[in-house]
Amino acid sequence: MTQDILLDEIPSVDLAEFTSGDPAKKEKFVQELGASFQNIGFVAVKNHGLSDELRNKLYEAVQKFFYQTDELKTKYEFPELSGQRGYIGKNKETAKGYKKPDLKEFYHVGQLNPREGMPENIFPAEVPEFEIYTKETFQIFENTGRTLLQAIALFLNLPETYFEDKVYQGDSILRALHYFPIENPELLEEGAVRAAAHGDINLITLLMGASAEGLEVLRSDGKWIAVTALPNQIIINVGDMLDRLTNHNLKSTIHRVVNPPLEKMKTSRFSIPFFMHPRAEMDLTCLESCVSTENPKIYVDMTAGEFLDERLRELGLKK
């Protein structure tokens, strides 16, 4: 096991180095990305493919939807889909191990051409641009995610294409998040926060800059540090599935979204992460190369589908 280096900020890498065609630059990117994932589980990436123009249009569309009435939004909520598509209302998701639901509402967009057995996407007719810009972003982030997984595969001494068939038409989700204003902060229950401390379920998460501060990551010494991306960067973090596959060699680090200062409690925060999921049948059994006498196997064998099902029940999204 490598000794964690205690960082005060998230490391940065340039995806253009990996795609440059220069073997030395490519290897440099692979090693920097892998080291960040071994240490803190988070990295900031530039040259990720998402333009400022698209990001701004996407946020405008997302805000326009969430500023609709609750009555209208619930037209697009279908509990039988276990929160995998469409709108998920306020106080519906509770982080694993917590009793108070997160102070948020969100909307899920999945595969644009769903395979058999996968639910169709649901889009709000009242905000037609929501469909346009979420679809475009989904495609870009899925491609960026595949490229990042190629680098991860090389770092793990696997074939560069190791993840390709596993994520093809996988269960990836683009989540548009609204941390709604708290009109009466003095009445807020103790322990109620925008997003309680948690690890992501998936392989990797791609996150563009949010509309406000609040995201924090838990360092190995127990200190919380703020996560911020420069305007030209996105944040990438390891999810629990990749952590399981690598026997905690690549770390799914606990993170949270804290409540803002009292004077900002009545304001909204918007965030749009992309959760890169494999197909349900992917085997998450720890890679043999990540198991040794010094680093014994710590996870039971299961598929990605079994793990996702387990976590959706823990989050309260599936009964």
PyMOL commands that set and color helices and strands:
alter all, ss='L'
color gray80, all
select helices_A, chain A and resi 15-18+23-39+52-66+70-76+79-81+128-155+164-167+185-187+240-245+262-264+288-290+304-314
alter helices_A, ss='H'
color red, helices_A
select strands_A, chain A and resi 12-14+42-46+86-88+105-109+173-179+195-198+204-208+215-218+224-226+233-238+255-257+269-271+273-276
alter strands_A, ss='S'
color yellow, strands_A
deselect
rebuild
show_as cartoon
